[in-house]
Amino acid sequence: MKTIGISPSRRSFLRSAGKTAPAVIAIGATLGGAVGLAVSQTSGGSADSYTPSYFDAQEWTLLSALVQRLIPPGSDGPSAVEAGVPEFIDRQMGQPYGHGALWFMQAPFVPTAAEEFGYQLVQSPRALYRQALAALAQAVQQQHGKPFTELAPADQDAVLTALEAGKLAIGTVPPKAFFSQLLTNTREGYFCDPKHGGNKDMAAWKMIGFPGARGDYIDWVDQYATKYPLPPVSSS
């Protein structure tokens, strides 16, 4: 099957962000999309019609702005907010994943351990977000004299780049760990099955030509270099 055409910059980020450094440069600078300065200002975002169950209003606004800068609006696909990424993350915070129930969460914790050793923080994902968002909001306010949502796109990129590089202190949370968690959850929410809250209208699947949860491809397995003509299907 042949995927639909999307810009090389967006495809490159969505496939390999987090493996190249700095990821923010590949996202913000290459795509060049403007960032909504608040949840209500994001273009066509789904956050306006969703009431978060875990994040409070300030956390929600900051989270939405952060993921919107990671995947800003573009002509080839939806932004993170348009795709419902904040809703996906909020829903996950109430699931076993958000409580760390799916992982080994006992000491010793070694935050500097290599990635192959798995999650190494004492905080569950929901606790990590709560602590990191509050500390990040405070750090940005101290450095720039205004909240993240009011910064220019270049300054927002600088904040995210500093997080990724581990150069922006956010309380007791390792900045690199928070950036990695945020980037991972953003990508998951962007491409998840819509039943989990993200990938609204299966727009991300349509962008890359992914057929979704169709149960039968027998007529297409031998049709190489042929564009699959049917739309994606959700499992819900």
Stockholm file with secondary structure:
# STOCKHOLM 1.0

chainA/1-236         MKTIGISPSRRSFLRSAGKTAPAVIAIGATLGGAVGLAVSQTSGGSADSYTPSYFDAQEWTLLSALVQRLIPPGSDGPSAVEAGVPEFIDRQMGQPYGHGALWFMQAPFVPTAAEEFGYQLVQSPRALYRQALAALAQAVQQQHGKPFTELAPADQDAVLTALEAGKLAIGTVPPKAFFSQLLTNTREGYFCDPKHGGNKDMAAWKMIGFPGARGDYIDWVDQYATKYPLPPVSSS
#=GR chainA/1-236 SS CBCCCCCHHHHHHHHHBTTBSCHHIIIIIHHCCCCCSSGGGSTTCSGGGCCCSSSCHHHHHHHHHHHHHHSCCBTTBCCTTTTTHHHHHHHHHTSTTTTTTTSCCCSCCCTTSCGGGCCCCSSCHHHHHHHHHHHHHHHHHHHHSSCGGGSCHHHHHHHHHHHHHTCSCBTTBCHHHHHHHHHHHHHHHHHSCGGGSCSGGGHHHHHHTCCBSCSCCTTTTTCTTCBCCSCCBCCC
#=GC SS_cons         CBCCCCCHHHHHHHHHBTTBSCHHIIIIIHHCCCCCSSGGGSTTCSGGGCCCSSSCHHHHHHHHHHHHHHSCCBTTBCCTTTTTHHHHHHHHHTSTTTTTTTSCCCSCCCTTSCGGGCCCCSSCHHHHHHHHHHHHHHHHHHHHSSCGGGSCHHHHHHHHHHHHHTCSCBTTBCHHHHHHHHHHHHHHHHHSCGGGSCSGGGHHHHHHTCCBSCSCCTTTTTCTTCBCCSCCBCCC
//
